Amino acid sequence: MPGFVLQARDRGDGDVAMRIGITVSKKVGNAVVRNRMKRRFRALARAVLPQHGLPGHDHVLIGRAGGIERPHADLVRELEKALRKVARP
């Protein structure tokens, strides 16, 4: 099971900028754990979205339990796979 859920929505405003939103619920852990996960997701987004993100879309990463322990390389592969699935028509 991936360490996050990805949602993407086309804004339809003609702007090709990609935006990112990150949320981690209290079910995942205390504030320290949630903030650490959000920092990891921001780094993940900086690494993956410029090459694989969907232009003109809002991307939302929703943290899940177990995502904090995952190696960065696994998260990168999971996000790339999720973006490919979202990009399908």
N, C-alpha and C positions, 0 to 999 in steps of 0.2 A: 504494500500500500504506500503510495507516494506521501511525502511529507507536507504536501499542500494540495489545494484545489485551485485551478486556474479558471477564471471567468474572463471573457473578452466580449466587448460590445462595440460595434461600429457606431461612431458618433454621428456620421452622416453630415458633418458640417463643412466638408471639403478641405479641412486642415489635415495634413499628413502626420502631424506630431503624434507620438505615442505617449500615453500617460500611464502611470502605474499607481495602484492603490494596494495597501498591505493591511491585513487585519489578522489578529491572533486573539482567540477568545480566552477567557479565564480558565476554561477547561484544560488548556494546554499546560498551564503552570502559573507560578507567581509572576509578579511584575518583572523581576530580573530575567526569568526565562523568556517571557514574551518579548521583552525589549531586545534580548540577544537574538531571538529568532527574526525579529523585524530587521535588525542590522544585517543578518545573513541574507535575508530576502532582498534587501536593497543592493547588496553586493552582487547577488545573483542576477538581478534585473539589469544592473550596469554591464554585466558580462555577456548576457544572452540577448536582451531585447534589441540592441542596435542591429544585430545580424538576422535574428529570427522573428522579431516582433511584427505585429500587423500594423502597417501605417494607418493612421486615422482611427485607431481603436483605443479604448480604455481597457487596460489589463488589471485584473484584481487577483492578488495572491492571498488565499485564505490558509493560514497555518493550521496544521493538524498535529496531533500528538505523535511523537516519534520523529518529527522533522528536525528537531534541534540536534539529534545525535547523528544524523546522516552526514556522510562526507560531502564536501562541496561538489566533487566531480559527479556524484550520484544525483544531486539536486540539479546540476546543469543538464545532465542527460534527461531527467524527468521533465524539466521545463521545456527543453527542445521538443521532446515527444508530445507534450501537451499543446504546444504552439502549432505543431504540425496537424494535430487532430482538430484544433479550433479553426485552422485555415482552410480545411476542406469545405467545399460548397454544400 
